[in-house]
Amino acid sequence: MKPSRLFLTWLGILLALDVLLGAARAFGLAVAASLQAIAWGLLLALLLLAMLDAFRLRRLPSPQLQRQLPGSLPLGRWSEVRLEVRHDFAQPLPLELFDHVPDGLGFEYLPQSLLLEPGQSQELGYRVRPLKRGHFNFERCEVSLPSPLGLWSARRLLKLNDSTRVYPDFARLYGARLLAVDNWLNQIGVRQQPRRGLGLEFNQLREFREGDSLRQIDWKATARQRTPIAREYQDERDQQIVFMLDCGRRMRSQDGELAHFDHALNACLLLSYVALRQGDAVGLSTFAGERRRYLAPVKGAGQLSALLNTVYDLDSSQRCADFQAAASELLARQKRRALVVLVTNLRDEDDEELLTAVKRLGRQHRVLVASLREEVLDQLRQAPVHNLPDALAYCGTINYLNARTDLHERLSAQGVALLDVRPGELGAELVTRYLSWKKAGTL
């Protein structure tokens, strides 16, 4: 509880009046005794009135609050939170309200002031913008409640428990690319266009057509129908994709608002969306994090929700990436052949360890290494050189990029498929590579 501006103003006026009357008497000026008694009486009355007002304020019940919070929030995007306020007082009640937003969420339009009419409820809204993923609890809301006479205001902390989850907002980051991907799939016919040949998934029987291979003829069906019947094949739809996601310290680099780790998550989710639309199974395996997480490859639209629920509170750590241990763990869990997408940020010291791990994975799976490249490296390489610090920064950048390029060349020489892209380009590059392999039948 704290005094209001009205109370402090009157208290200051009466105290100043008493001080002036006392000073006048000290200088020998004639001051009526009744005037000084009135001044002290007013001051005492104000104090008594303030005590009574404070007592009434303590007995006032708190207003009722209800928060309308979305069950999930997209990372980096503004969302609205609604608060409904009501009270049972007989008089209008002015309030100042502040919702305690958890750390990690930015907010706008708080605190807010409102006037509650008797017997009515009122809604107000404010906006929140998640700055990181995870689970967030809203535990209390703060209300500044005035006393009946306006001499005091009480700060009431009302318990109001709600929770929400912040998910990666890959749809916003890629904008209309999801729709573009759907159009792209329809244009290139990856999903609808049947393939003719051997080694792919059987689709149906149909009449023999000009241009079909003799090996496609189904002789039993031909004998029954007494007309040539051919087998028709389509792209294999029962393939599996497993993401090996590096959660170590090398993924903590920041480009813009998002860290490399968040860019990697968004890219994995985008490729998962495309692969699930193709009828393939998608799974996830993490390494170098505080806790390792594994999601077995499963087909169906519901798998995207399962992926989101698995990674929404996942974060990078300060640990070093152990590629050998990650490869051993995946090989023990994933027995069936799959496309393994290793998402990391390669360094020059990764040569032997990474190559050994990728070779082990490559004996059973198709492996694609996706390496994120810091945008600042391209900026430093293209920046003009004006002085010695600029020259040192330029030379250091070129030396680092050369060592990184040497590593990529050694990996490529061993037959390792590699993507070296900036974080914002990773999603599109992964989808392009996947669709090209899908159409070529080389997954």
Buried (B, 14 or more C-beta within 10 A) or exposed (E): EEBBEBBEEBBEEBEEBBEEBEEBEEEEEEBEEEEBEEBBEBBEEBEEBBEBBBEBBEEBEEBEBBBEBBEEBBBBBEBEBEBEBBBEBEEEBEBBBBBEBBEEBEBEEBEBEBEBEEEEEBEBEBEBBBEBBBEBEBEBBBBBBBBBBEBBBBEBEBEBEBEBBBBBBBBEBBEEBBEEBBEBBEEBEBBEEEBBEEEBEEBEBBEBEEEBEEEBBBEEBBEEEEEBBBBBBBBBBEBBBBBBBBBBBBBBBBBEEBBBBBBBBBBBBBBBBBBBBBBBBBBBBBBBBEEEBBBBBBBEEEBBEBBBEBBBBBBBBEBEBBBEEBBBBBBEEBEEEBBBBBBBBBBEEBBEBBBEBBBBBBEBBBBBBBBBBBBEBEEBEEEEEEEEEEEEBBEEBEEBBEEBEEBBEBBEEEEBBBBBBBBBBBBBBBBEBBBEBBBEEEB
